[in-house]
Amino acid sequence: MSGFEQRFRIFSKLCTEDYLIRYANKGLYKRSLKDLDNGVTVQYTWNEASVSCQLSDGIHCTLENTLDHWECSCPADNICKHVLISILYNQLEHQAENTLNQNEEVSSAVLEPASYMDGLEAVQTQNTDSLVTEFRFRWMVESDLAPLVKSYSSSLIEEVLFRLRYPEPIEVMEDSLLTVRLVKQEIEVSFTEEPSLAKALCKVKQTAGNMAKLEALMRYRMQQGLDDTEAISGRVHDAKFSLQTVRECRSMLAGLLKTGLARLPQSYIAQLETLAIAAHSGHLPDIERSLRGIQGELHLFFNRHVRFSMQSMLDRVSKLYLALQVLEQEKISAFRQSQLIGSFRSKYYAVPALHLYGLGADAWETRSGYRGITYYFYCFDDAEIYTYSDVRAVYYEDHQFSYTEHYGSFTPWLPNLTFRQFSGEEVHFRSVKVNEEHRLSSGEGAKLTLLPRTEVEEVNLGKYMQDVASIFREDTRAFELFSVPKERLVMIKVARVVEHRFDKQSQDLILTMESDKGETLDLTLPYSSEWQTMIKRLESGYGAGILEHFYAFVRIEQQRIYPISFLKGPTVINLKLDTGYGRTGRIGRL
């Protein structure tokens, strides 16, 4: 008996009725048995790594010791009855040979075509009984995961690790196979007793099927109290960067701290630009962004701009200096290094489902020449805030961005839904792609369903719902070196607007709010010619005097609070977009 013939016989023993039905379907399995009952036979030719099966009805199959790889001369695109017949006939041959070797009388019930069904049941019962042990699937929790994922690409592992961040209930069924059902995705993966992901069964094919197998195994292990994230993260992160550039950047920042801003020459900005370019070519994207952020702060300082913040400058320099120092020491794992290095392009991955609640939209413009609108949503699934941004570069003379036009345009997911409506809806996404920063992608494949909107007073916003005292207490917290930078977004319950004034020195409109506890809070709206209509309307009152008992969704930066939207009941008012372009009267109706 050849080596492959032995491996195939072991494989055929594992092909119980449950196994074959889960891989194919019950109807196909029964048709295979019927053909065997009608006298179809199989002749086997054993090759080095496969077996050629010639069926008596003229069909030819080539099989390996896995159902993931097979060929058949019939026109079927998916697994066919001829593959099943080739496996089942081999099982019957085994049983007949074993019986003869034991000098026992061969029962005609096994050999007569009319009794193939009974013969197969006997064979498969014997196979199942002989293979069943007390810990048949113990490998699923005891095996080292690294060898199991050896054939998986780093990008596929990275996507599975990303999907594991989202809750996904599983159902586990155990018979001759152990089946893990991913409930939200409606995908079943059946594992055999052999410690191999390749031998697992999943009706989803190709890359998506391989990903489902690994996800199902890892979620099963998580259910058993195991966390494999750190164990296989090394397969994902290959931190290659220019150490020389890191040293040059740290040396330059040390010089900045020693010299001080007062004696710093303006030529320092040009040096920062040179280092930013070096960081780009040295595969240090987050270092490049940090250098350009410091460059922007210095522009404000040299121009004596009212919005220059010494605290912001110190924060930027401190965090970058520490990151460079850690990278230079080379004492952390590749995973930690990748957190400090960042990436040039954000990767998006499909998640099964998201239940989102619209919180508002904010229009913005950067000093580097970008304009956009960002839409904010609270996710009920993981209690985090998600965003979608419509962004355009406008640093070329012929490139423009109209906030009104884009705010009123239609979303890519529903052709009759405008972004203005989208910002205040409660929605359900299926198969939508998101990235590390919880940004939504407009790519194809996502399915959007509108839901009846819950009133904001009934929504549990978790950690984002804060009072005045907690806002200032938390704002003093230190930054985290290995975390993704996030906007600090908060929802505040407001009793009323008690004052509105325009500060000519800082060019800010200040709205003073009062909480139910009598605490006051200043919301800041920086002046810009783009928002002068909104500033004038809010400065003159514009319904704010009668606005009471509502929620303010705000962004907090450096002890300053910038309002994005006001919410009450099912209504959302986006301050810049709904009060700046002629939509009068809406605030008063909150």
WOVENTA-V862372 format. One record per residue. SS is DSSP state (a for helix, b for strand, c for the rest). PSI is psi in degrees with one decimal (NA if undefined). D_LAST is the distance of its C-alpha to the last C-alpha in whole Angstrom. Layout:
SS_PSI_D_LAST ; SS_PSI_D_LAST
This chain:
c_128.3_82 ; c_163.2_80 ; a_-40.2_78 ; a_-34.3_75 ; a_-38.1_76 ; a_-44.5_76 ; a_-37.1_72 ; a_-35.8_72 ; a_-38.8_73 ; a_-42.5_71 ; a_-43.6_68 ; a_-31.6_69 ; a_-34.7_70 ; a_-14.5_66 ; c_72.5_65 ; c_173.8_64 ; a_-44.4_63 ; a_-44.1_60 ; a_-50.3_60 ; a_-37.1_61 ; a_-39.5_58 ; a_-36.4_55 ; a_-40.1_56 ; c_-108.7_57 ; c_167.9_57 ; a_-37.7_59 ; a_-42.7_60 ; a_-38.2_61 ; a_-43.6_63 ; a_-36.4_64 ; a_-34.4_66 ; a_-43.8_67 ; a_-38.2_69 ; a_-41.1_70 ; a_-38.4_72 ; a_-39.7_74 ; a_-32.6_75 ; c_4.0_76 ; c_9.5_78 ; c_132.9_76 ; c_169.6_78 ; b_136.0_77 ; b_132.8_79 ; b_136.6_78 ; b_116.6_79 ; b_126.4_78 ; c_-176.6_77 ; c_-40.0_76 ; c_18.9_72 ; c_172.5_72 ; b_133.9_74 ; b_125.2_75 ; b_116.6_74 ; b_111.4_76 ; b_150.4_75 ; c_-14.5_78 ; c_9.1_76 ; c_-6.3_76 ; c_143.1_73 ; b_131.6_73 ; b_150.6_70 ; b_122.4_70 ; b_155.0_68 ; c_-172.4_68 ; c_39.0_67 ; c_149.0_63 ; c_3.4_61 ; c_-20.1_59 ; c_119.5_62 ; b_161.3_64 ; b_145.7_66 ; b_143.7_67 ; c_-8.5_69 ; c_162.8_67 ; c_6.3_64 ; c_138.6_61 ; c_-33.2_58 ; c_-179.3_57 ; c_137.9_60 ; c_174.1_62 ; a_-25.6_65 ; a_-35.4_68 ; a_-44.2_66 ; a_-40.8_66 ; a_-42.1_70 ; a_-36.4_71 ; a_-45.2_69 ; a_-38.4_70 ; a_-36.8_74 ; a_-38.4_74 ; a_-42.7_73 ; a_-37.8_76 ; a_-40.7_79 ; a_-48.7_78 ; a_-41.2_78 ; a_-42.9_82 ; a_-42.5_83 ; a_-37.6_82 ; a_-42.5_84 ; a_-41.9_87 ; a_-25.2_87 ; c_10.3_87 ; c_36.0_90 ; c_155.9_88 ; c_130.4_89 ; c_120.9_86 ; c_133.3_84 ; a_-17.5_84 ; a_-24.9_81 ; a_-31.0_80 ; a_-26.6_82 ; c_134.7_82 ; a_-35.7_79 ; a_-13.4_78 ; a_21.6_77 ; a_-36.7_75 ; a_-46.7_72 ; a_-39.5_74 ; a_-43.2_75 ; a_-37.3_72 ; a_-39.9_70 ; a_-44.2_73 ; a_-47.9_73 ; a_-32.0_69 ; a_-42.9_70 ; a_-43.1_72 ; a_-46.9_70 ; a_-46.2_67 ; a_-38.5_69 ; a_-25.7_71 ; a_-19.5_68 ; c_128.2_66 ; c_176.6_66 ; c_-30.9_64 ; c_62.0_62 ; c_-36.9_62 ; c_30.7_59 ; c_-27.1_59 ; a_-26.1_59 ; a_-21.5_55 ; a_-17.5_55 ; a_-20.1_58 ; c_148.0_59 ; c_129.7_58 ; a_-28.6_55 ; a_-48.3_56 ; a_-30.9_59 ; a_-29.8_57 ; c_16.6_55 ; c_-35.9_58 ; c_-4.6_57 ; c_139.6_54 ; c_157.7_52 ; a_-34.7_50 ; a_-37.1_47 ; a_-42.3_47 ; a_-40.5_47 ; a_-40.8_45 ; a_-39.1_42 ; a_-44.0_43 ; a_-37.6_43 ; a_-43.7_39 ; a_-28.0_38 ; c_-14.8_40 ; c_-18.8_37 ; c_136.9_35 ; c_133.9_35 ; c_104.3_37 ; c_144.2_39 ; b_152.2_42 ; b_133.5_45 ; b_126.5_49 ; b_132.1_52 ; b_121.1_55 ; c_-119.9_58 ; c_-14.6_61 ; c_160.9_58 ; b_114.4_55 ; b_127.6_52 ; b_120.6_48 ; b_121.3_45 ; b_105.0_42 ; c_-52.3_40 ; c_-38.3_37 ; c_-13.2_39 ; c_46.6_41 ; b_135.0_44 ; b_136.3_48 ; b_124.6_50 ; b_125.6_53 ; b_141.8_56 ; c_179.7_59 ; c_-13.2_62 ; c_129.3_62 ; c_81.5_60 ; c_129.8_59 ; c_-27.8_56 ; c_-29.7_58 ; c_-8.8_59 ; c_151.7_56 ; b_133.9_55 ; b_129.9_51 ; c_-18.8_51 ; c_129.4_49 ; c_171.1_51 ; a_-139.3_52 ; a_-43.2_49 ; a_-37.0_46 ; a_-42.1_49 ; a_-39.1_50 ; a_-39.8_47 ; a_-37.1_46 ; a_-47.1_50 ; a_-40.6_49 ; a_-43.5_45 ; a_-42.6_47 ; a_-44.4_49 ; a_-36.2_47 ; a_-35.3_45 ; a_-43.0_48 ; a_-36.9_49 ; a_-39.2_46 ; a_-29.0_46 ; c_6.8_49 ; c_14.4_48 ; c_140.2_49 ; c_110.1_47 ; c_6.4_49 ; a_-51.0_46 ; a_-31.9_48 ; a_-36.6_52 ; a_2.8_51 ; a_-24.6_48 ; c_-24.9_52 ; c_-19.8_52 ; c_-41.2_49 ; c_115.2_49 ; c_89.3_52 ; c_95.3_51 ; c_124.1_53 ; c_168.6_53 ; c_108.5_55 ; a_-32.7_56 ; a_-41.0_57 ; a_-39.5_54 ; a_-45.5_53 ; a_-40.8_55 ; a_-40.8_55 ; a_-44.1_51 ; a_-38.7_52 ; a_-40.2_55 ; a_-40.5_53 ; a_-35.5_50 ; a_-39.0_52 ; a_-38.0_54 ; a_-45.8_50 ; a_-32.2_50 ; a_-39.3_54 ; a_-43.4_53 ; c_157.1_50 ; c_-35.9_47 ; c_-33.7_49 ; c_11.1_52 ; c_127.7_51 ; c_152.2_52 ; c_-19.6_50 ; c_-13.8_52 ; a_-30.5_50 ; a_-39.8_47 ; a_-36.9_50 ; a_-38.2_51 ; a_-39.3_48 ; a_-41.2_48 ; a_-42.7_51 ; a_-35.8_50 ; a_-40.7_47 ; a_-41.1_49 ; a_-38.6_52 ; a_-36.2_49 ; a_-47.9_48 ; a_-17.7_52 ; c_14.9_52 ; c_49.1_49 ; c_68.2_47 ; a_-43.7_44 ; a_-31.4_42 ; a_-41.7_44 ; a_-45.3_44 ; a_-40.4_40 ; a_-41.2_41 ; a_-40.1_43 ; a_-30.4_41 ; a_-42.6_38 ; a_-38.1_41 ; a_-42.6_42 ; a_-39.0_39 ; a_-39.9_38 ; a_-35.1_42 ; a_-44.4_41 ; a_-40.1_38 ; a_-48.3_41 ; a_-28.8_44 ; c_3.7_41 ; c_41.8_40 ; c_141.2_37 ; c_-22.8_34 ; c_6.7_32 ; c_134.9_35 ; c_118.8_35 ; a_-37.3_38 ; a_-42.6_37 ; a_-40.7_35 ; a_-45.3_39 ; a_-39.4_41 ; a_-44.9_38 ; a_-47.5_39 ; a_-43.0_43 ; a_-47.4_43 ; a_-41.8_42 ; a_-42.1_44 ; a_-43.5_47 ; a_-41.6_47 ; a_-43.5_46 ; a_-39.0_49 ; a_-42.5_51 ; a_-42.9_51 ; a_-38.4_51 ; a_-32.7_54 ; a_-22.9_56 ; c_40.7_56 ; c_6.1_55 ; c_164.9_52 ; c_165.7_52 ; a_-33.8_51 ; a_-45.4_48 ; a_-39.8_47 ; a_-42.0_48 ; a_-30.3_46 ; a_-35.6_43 ; a_-31.4_44 ; a_-40.1_45 ; c_-163.2_42 ; c_153.2_42 ; c_-38.9_42 ; c_133.8_40 ; c_135.5_38 ; c_135.5_39 ; c_140.0_37 ; b_145.2_37 ; b_132.4_36 ; b_149.0_35 ; b_-46.9_35 ; b_148.3_31 ; b_131.3_28 ; b_109.6_25 ; b_148.3_22 ; b_119.1_18 ; b_128.9_16 ; b_-16.7_14 ; b_-178.3_14 ; b_146.6_17 ; b_131.8_18 ; b_143.7_21 ; b_165.1_24 ; b_136.1_28 ; c_159.9_31 ; c_-17.4_34 ; c_2.6_36 ; c_33.0_35 ; b_142.3_32 ; b_151.8_29 ; b_175.3_26 ; b_130.5_23 ; b_130.9_22 ; b_133.0_20 ; b_139.7_19 ; b_142.1_19 ; b_132.0_20 ; b_121.3_23 ; c_-22.3_24 ; c_-44.6_28 ; c_9.7_29 ; c_37.8_26 ; b_164.3_26 ; b_131.7_23 ; b_153.7_24 ; b_156.6_24 ; b_129.4_25 ; b_133.2_26 ; b_107.9_27 ; b_143.1_29 ; b_142.2_32 ; b_128.9_35 ; c_19.3_35 ; c_-10.0_38 ; c_146.3_40 ; c_-34.0_40 ; c_3.2_39 ; c_126.1_36 ; c_161.7_33 ; c_116.2_29 ; c_117.0_27 ; a_-42.2_23 ; a_-43.4_22 ; a_-45.9_25 ; a_-33.8_24 ; a_-32.0_20 ; c_-1.9_21 ; c_168.9_24 ; b_147.6_25 ; c_157.7_25 ; c_-10.2_29 ; c_-35.0_28 ; c_121.9_27 ; c_-20.4_28 ; c_13.9_25 ; c_118.6_22 ; b_160.7_21 ; a_-31.6_20 ; a_-43.5_16 ; a_-41.7_16 ; a_-37.7_18 ; c_-20.8_16 ; c_23.4_13 ; c_164.3_16 ; b_124.5_18 ; b_163.2_21 ; b_119.7_25 ; b_143.8_28 ; b_137.0_31 ; b_40.7_34 ; b_146.4_32 ; b_137.2_33 ; b_164.0_32 ; c_-172.1_34 ; c_-32.8_35 ; c_14.8_31 ; c_34.0_29 ; b_137.2_29 ; b_144.8_28 ; c_148.1_31 ; c_10.6_31 ; c_163.2_34 ; c_159.2_35 ; c_-25.4_36 ; c_141.6_32 ; b_125.2_31 ; b_131.3_27 ; b_131.4_26 ; b_137.6_22 ; b_156.7_21 ; c_130.4_18 ; c_127.2_15 ; c_142.1_15 ; c_141.9_12 ; a_-29.6_12 ; a_-21.1_13 ; a_-2.6_16 ; c_130.0_17 ; c_103.9_20 ; c_7.5_20 ; a_-129.2_23 ; a_-16.4_25 ; a_-14.2_21 ; b_113.1_20 ; b_159.4_21 ; c_175.5_21 ; a_-43.4_22 ; a_-43.2_26 ; a_-28.1_26 ; a_-49.6_25 ; a_-28.7_27 ; a_-43.0_30 ; a_-26.6_30 ; c_-12.1_29 ; c_0.3_33 ; c_150.9_34 ; c_154.2_37 ; c_160.6_37 ; c_124.3_38 ; c_-37.0_41 ; c_23.2_41 ; c_155.0_37 ; c_127.2_35 ; c_133.0_33 ; c_148.3_30 ; c_144.6_26 ; b_108.6_25 ; b_136.7_22 ; b_146.9_20 ; b_129.5_16 ; b_135.3_16 ; b_123.2_14 ; b_136.0_13 ; b_-45.9_13 ; b_164.1_12 ; b_119.8_13 ; b_-19.0_17 ; b_148.9_18 ; b_130.9_18 ; b_155.9_22 ; b_122.2_24 ; b_107.2_27 ; c_-30.6_29 ; c_-45.9_32 ; c_-6.8_30 ; c_44.8_28 ; b_143.6_24 ; b_127.2_21 ; b_121.7_20 ; b_118.1_17 ; b_120.5_18 ; b_153.7_16 ; b_134.5_17 ; c_174.6_17 ; c_-24.8_18 ; c_3.6_21 ; c_3.2_21 ; c_145.7_22 ; b_152.4_21 ; b_132.3_20 ; b_126.1_20 ; b_134.3_18 ; b_129.8_21 ; b_102.5_20 ; b_140.9_23 ; c_139.9_24 ; c_145.6_26 ; a_-28.0_27 ; a_-29.4_25 ; a_19.3_21 ; a_-33.4_22 ; a_-45.1_20 ; a_-42.4_17 ; a_-45.7_19 ; a_-40.3_20 ; a_-44.3_16 ; a_-34.6_15 ; a_-34.5_18 ; c_1.7_18 ; c_-60.1_14 ; c_51.3_12 ; c_-11.0_9 ; a_-26.7_10 ; a_-29.4_12 ; a_5.5_9 ; c_116.4_7 ; b_152.8_9 ; b_71.0_9 ; b_-179.4_8 ; b_140.5_10 ; b_123.2_12 ; b_120.0_14 ; b_161.4_17 ; b_136.3_21 ; b_127.0_24 ; b_123.1_27 ; c_52.9_30 ; c_11.1_28 ; b_143.9_25 ; b_120.0_21 ; b_116.6_20 ; b_142.0_16 ; b_-48.0_15 ; b_159.6_12 ; b_140.5_8 ; b_141.0_7 ; b_130.2_6 ; c_-131.2_8 ; c_2.6_9 ; b_142.9_7 ; b_129.1_8 ; b_115.6_8 ; b_112.5_12 ; a_-49.6_12 ; a_-36.8_16 ; a_-30.8_16 ; a_-13.6_12 ; c_-2.9_13 ; c_-7.7_17 ; c_41.3_18 ; c_4.2_17 ; c_74.1_13 ; c_155.3_12 ; c_-8.9_9 ; c_-36.8_7 ; a_-41.8_5 ; a_-21.7_6 ; a_2.8_4 ; c_NA_0
